[in-house]
Amino acid sequence: MALTSSAHSLFPARSRGNLLPIASLDSELVCTGVSYWRQLAAGRPFPPRASLMSCLSPRLRDHAVLVEVLEGGADYEYREVGAAMVRAFGEDFTGRRLSALIASAPRFGLGLRMVCEMVRASGEPLAYRGWVGSDLQGAAFVHHESAVLPLGEESAVDHLLLITSLVMRAPDGA
């Protein structure tokens, strides 16, 4: 789905979003990812990384980002970035650290770090929905809805899976 330039004036100057309960998600794509995550948890607090990544459909994998927790949350590294996410940001973040994103886009990066830390520390999934403003230069999308899902062994979160549904900008740059 793409929005046209006539809708562009409705976009905020600054990106904004809200945390919300997982039950409040609207996106079928994201809800499907959450459903897989719940099935694979099978009574545990969260599933191990290997079991979840192996069952994602190609469509879910395209809209997913796998993030490794480094040194107990001191930083995070992008391990796998789906094709839809690469198109949305105009670059592949695989192998980069969240600290580098914070340096280049502080407001966006610090918000993402806050969400990652909340999920890592609690072991509970979170949902996030928001609009992209003109402050996130180069973004090819205007709206997103995401689930941030903890993964790991025992009670330690060692990876996060972000599954995101995007509303893309129209080809004319709106």
Sequence and secondary structure as in RCSB ss.txt:
>XXXX:A:sequence
MALTSSAHSLFPARSRGNLLPIASLDSELVCTGVSYWRQLAAGRPFPPRASLMSCLSPRLRDHAVLVEVLEGGAD
YEYREVGAAMVRAFGEDFTGRRLSALIASAPRFGLGLRMVCEMVRASGEPLAYRGWVGSDLQGAAFVHHESAVLP
LGEESAVDHLLLITSLVMRAPDGA
>XXXX:A:secstr
 EE HHHHTTS SS EEEEE GGG   HHHHHHHHHHHHHHTTSSS  HHHHHHH  HHHHHTEEEEEEEGGGTE
EEEEEE HHHHHHHTS  TT BHHHHHHHSHHHHHHHHHHHHHHHHH   EEEEEE  TTSTT SEEEEEEEEEE
EEETTEEEEEEEEEEEEEE TT  
